[in-house]
Amino acid sequence: MSWEAVIGLEVHLQLATDSKIFSGAATTFGAEPNTQACAVDLAMPGMLPVLNELAVRYAVMFGLGIGAEIGTRSVFDRKNYFYPDLPKGYQISQFHHPIVGRGRFEITLEDGSTREIGITRAHLEEDAGKSLHEDFHGQSGIDLNRAGTPLLEIVTEPDLRSAEEAVAYLKALHSLVTYLGISDGNMAEGSMRCDINISLRPTGSDQLGTRAEIKNVNSFRFVERAIRHEIERQSDILEDGGKVVQETRLYDAERDETRSMRSKEVANDYRYFPEPDLLPVVLDDAWVEEIRAGLPELPVEKRQRFEQQYSLGAYDAGVLSASRPLADYFETVAGGCGDAKLAANWVQVELLGQLNRNDLGLADSPVSAEALAGLLQRIQDNSISGKIAKQVFEAMWQGEGSADEVIEARGLKQVSDSGELEAMVARVVADSPDQVAQYRAADEGKRKKLVGYFVGQVMKLSRGQANPKMVNDLLAQALDETD
């Protein structure tokens, strides 16, 4: 039987506030265990939560960014469960009245097609601490630094149908939240974590199957692999006549498999009730509109502008607008050299290629946008050829200075003196009688191929520094004279 996957995602996004959602404790990543947990985070008797206004602002920014309903009155609830890294024995979250309601989110797939994914809700909550198992020899350590860190949980409708669509959604979401500046989206540090709800149904059916939830997957690659494995696991069960059990599973990246963690809870297991220590959050319309007015240009808007303003193709515009720093870098290069298509090619091929080979982020690039623009200017004014420019870029990457400094130090300036080039062309023609004869005997179509030999000889004679356009023009003139 043919099966269709039905997938919904719950993304836990750590908001980029300096302090926690209900206390003044710091949220800095990597601090020594339990050094950033205050009395409120530790649930000491008599401690009361105080809501972080910036977390509310960031949640509203997200809702406006996807065109969602904004909950002008939202309520915090207690979600009750017992776990060693949850000091209070409950988590302050939102259930019945979230701050962000329904919205739509567009994703672009690898083939260029687009899909809209429904957003069910996005709500504010506090993070739990972290249980550490590796270094305690049969025991667990508890680090409460993360307890109370502000999270925005973003829940989709079950609109995704494949691992590829899920990854495309997550990448688009990552792009949006980093554009907005509400999170760094660093999955390796846990700033963006994903729970995957997945079930199978016969292709063409509108009935939902029994779903399993895969918890806390923290990379795009692992999300793709976890979904593929779970689809295979569930299809094997169904093909054998069995039934999928509703449960929570973990993804083991080393074994590339999911394994059972616990039976799946439902909402009433958590005994939600309104948080008595926090008043409902009531948002003023003017405050929401002030936030709306301050939103930056978003990824979809920037991609469309790149296509129109710079005449870029959809693919190039999509790559260059995927992250705000990369988009800013490209625009600086394009503005500096005045040729957007040349800038787009160099940023995507040379710059991103070097970054990927060296496993670096854009912020770590040794070649600034202004420096790259300077290099492209030398291509445009015929100081160097495109081939030589790649050598110059490599030298700039290695810290040898600006494009002008590298060109001067290495003697790479392109030969554009007509007298000097005419002498080189005359020498090559004189030294190549057989090739000249072949050229003369050939038709026009074949001549275009044969001329490459002469160009190569002139470039060799000039050590690659001859102006290619001038060489081609002079060769055409010289070879035609031999007819």
C-alpha positions, 0 to 999 in steps of 0.5 A, a space after each residue: 500500500 502507498 502511504 502519505 506522511 502527515 507532519 506537524 512541527 512544534 518549534 521552541 524558539 529561545 528569545 534573544 532577551 538578556 534576562 529571563 522571562 519571569 526574573 532578572 537572571 541572565 540568559 548567557 549561553 555557556 556559563 558555569 552550571 547553576 550560576 545563572 539561576 536566581 531565587 525565582 528560577 529555583 522556586 524558592 518560597 515566596 518568590 513571584 514571577 514578573 513578566 519580561 516586556 521584551 519577550 512579549 514584544 518579540 512574540 508580537 513581532 513574530 506574529 506580525 511577521 507572519 500576518 497572524 492574529 495577535 492575542 490582545 488578551 493572553 493568559 499564562 497557565 500552569 502546565 503541571 508535570 514533575 521532572 528533576 530539572 523543573 524546580 516548581 513542579 510546573 511550567 508557566 506557559 500559555 494554553 487557552 489564550 496564546 499571544 499569537 493565533 492563527 497565521 500562514 507561512 510560505 515556504 519555497 521548495 528546492 524545485 522553486 515551487 512554494 507552499 503555505 503552511 498553517 500556523 496554529 498558534 505561538 505562545 510564550 513559556 519558560 524553559 526548563 533546566 537541563 539534565 546531564 547524564 554523561 559525566 556522573 557515572 550512573 547519576 544525573 546532574 541538574 543545571 538550572 541556568 536555562 530554567 526560566 529562559 523565554 521561549 516562543 513555541 510555534 505550532 504548525 498545522 499538520 500541513 507538511 508531507 515530507 522531510 524535505 518540506 519540514 526542512 524547508 519550513 525550518 530554514 524559512 522560519 530560521 531566516 524570519 526570526 533572525 531577520 526580526 532579531 528576536 532569536 539567534 536561531 542557533 540550533 547547536 546551542 539549543 536556541 531553536 529546537 524542534 518536536 516532530 509530530 508524524 503519522 501515516 495514512 493511505 494515500 488519498 485518505 483524509 483520515 489521520 493516522 496515529 501519530 508519534 512525537 519525536 522530541 528535541 531535534 536540534 539540526 536541519 539534517 537530524 530533522 530530515 533523517 529522523 522523519 525519514 526513519 520514522 516514516 520507514 518505521 511506521 510503514 513497516 508496522 502498518 504493512 505488517 498489519 500492526 498498529 502504531 502506538 501514540 508515544 513520545 520518541 527520541 532520535 538517536 543521531 549516532 544510530 540514525 533511529 528513533 526509540 520510545 521514550 514514554 507514552 504520549 501525554 494529552 492536554 488534560 494530563 497536565 492539568 492546565 489552569 490559569 497562573 494565579 501569580 500573573 495577570 492577563 496580558 492586555 495589549 494596547 492597539 497603539 503599542 501593537 501598531 508601533 511594533 508593526 511600524 518598526 518591523 524590518 524588511 522581511 525575507 520574502 519582501 527582500 527576495 522580491 526586491 532583489 529580483 526587481 531591483 537587481 534583475 536577479 533570478 529567483 534562485 539567486 535572490 533566494 540564496 542572497 536574501 536567506 540571511 540578513 547579514 548575507 543580504 547586507 553583504 551582497 548589497 554592499 558589494 553590489 553598491 560598491 562595484 555597480 554590477 549586481 549580477 557580478 556581485 551576486 556571482 562572486 558572493 555565491 561562488 567565491 565567498 560562500 565557497 571559501 566559507 563552506 570549505 573553511 567551516 566559517 560563518 559570514 561574520 568570520 570572513 577575512 574579506 569584507 564586503 567593501 574589500 570584495 567590491 574593490 576587487 570587482 572594480 579592478 575586473 571592471 576597469 580591466 586592471 585584471 581578468 576574471 581568472 586573475 581575480 580569483 588568485 587575488 581573492 585567494 591572496 586577500 583571503 590569506 590576509 595579504 591585503 586589499 585587491 590593489 595591494 595584492 595586484 601591485 605586490 604580485 605584479 598581476 596588473 593586466 596588460 592593456 597596452 595595445 602596442 605591447 599586445 600587438 607585438 605578442 600577437 604578431 609573435 604567436 602568429 609568426 610562430 604558428 604557421 600550421 595553426 594559421 593554415 588550419 584557421 585559414 582553411 576552416 569555415 567560420 564556425 570552426 574558426 571560433 574554436 581554432 582561435 582558442 589556441 592563439 588566445 592561449 599562446 598569447 596568454 601564456 606569453 603574457 603570463 596570464 596578464 593580457 587583456 582577453 578582449 583586446 587579445 581576441 580583437 587583435 588576433 581576429 585582425 591579425 589572422 584575417 590579414 593572413 587570408 
